């Protein structure tokens, strides 16, 4: 691997219920990188202990519930993902370019070199970039019995590039993250529509929803992956299980 260091960082949401998914996701990134880019876990307990995440939450019927949104949280990183720009800017000296930070859900398998994503796809005219899914799943459950919640721009924030040097992202403060409903954050409420750039669908391929003729660069098992026994027969499950075996070896 090249030893050049770049102004980029990668954050993966971590939920103990899906630790295997996190491990495979992280390994699939590392195996393809051609430069040193830090990969960090977004762990809710750590953020709470640091005083960065102060949103009131409680357990209802064994599920994490966000009191501000009055809605269930499918994962522990449902809202904390929006702290990524604040976390990524730590240690950056005044006047020094901060670069880009990527947040991604853990239920993903990466097939591409993210150096190319940062260097040839990321466009500095935008504050964030994401795949602009039109994803309106029917009511029901997903993963390990989690409620399928519908909201505007669903899954846009499951894989998002943050331009740390764009002035519009200065509004995404820890105070904002800790005080507004999650649905507003997921629709990028601090940005104008023209500040949201679009990635090709191959960068966040929703299994069972994205056009199957598209060749994925990032496979997203959004409704459940092969780490759950009941999803062992879904598309790309064999590829995930092979990646798990590769990581274990």
Steps between C-alpha positions, in 0.01 A plus 500: 500500500617852424601704806366833378260662744194679366245744650228236507337289768244221513248442778291183530198481726538238772221307669587204722211300351676519164865472605569243228360736237729777623808274494434384145420850376822640646709213363348535152607867498852438629571224248441740210654825623816615321582775752485552875151619591386461861191287556319565825204344676216731603416360845208657684625430854830676422319805364278514808801478732670783310191718542453525124175303486243625749170413334253346745436133420340208677423134447147405402423132454872437470547759223685831513256791482588860416287735712560809285385323185239292687611210282696176529867485403583202278869530595706674766651725232166614356565861605862503615619477136443874472780562750750373241605846370567616857701187576692510172608863550669424832870573486472712185692825543328831412546575133595142417273324245291237679409292196221246488345254743288202400231353722353162416269249664661177617270273298704556185759311299754705306633398159683820406809699597372798698806702406339536157170605659673782687734605219290466183133502610481743794411845362600800715207711380270291724469488878401134496469231234283190511289268289159666472286193544127493446446236766153457647487152655163368616425505874628200691823383657858459385823352637448352846141612543566875467210713383523620140468878541421717197635856478601751233821415313522157660844340466663816365699527824601134514803577281594866493810700415541811716703787356666628818612824334157603370368793708144364498611212721600744774131494596519128579607549860470251788226726637295460181558125496380473859188713472311446174295196396696229324278518192617860447865401522448212257361742242806728551294781652803731537562504123338642190403243239766627260768431762427126490694323224402169348702179489427223253279218636793258488640673810204399716337203331190408702456123479150424377431861399773638269483405131667155491667580167728745685836362611543598867810663642339494846240235580252613765301226673253758622223261606729237650815311409644152530614560859131432578407135422169600341686705235743231384314463167488867400695632198872543567475297822759251374739786427461636851553155656815453291625838621426396858708184455780707347499738795498210749802341331 
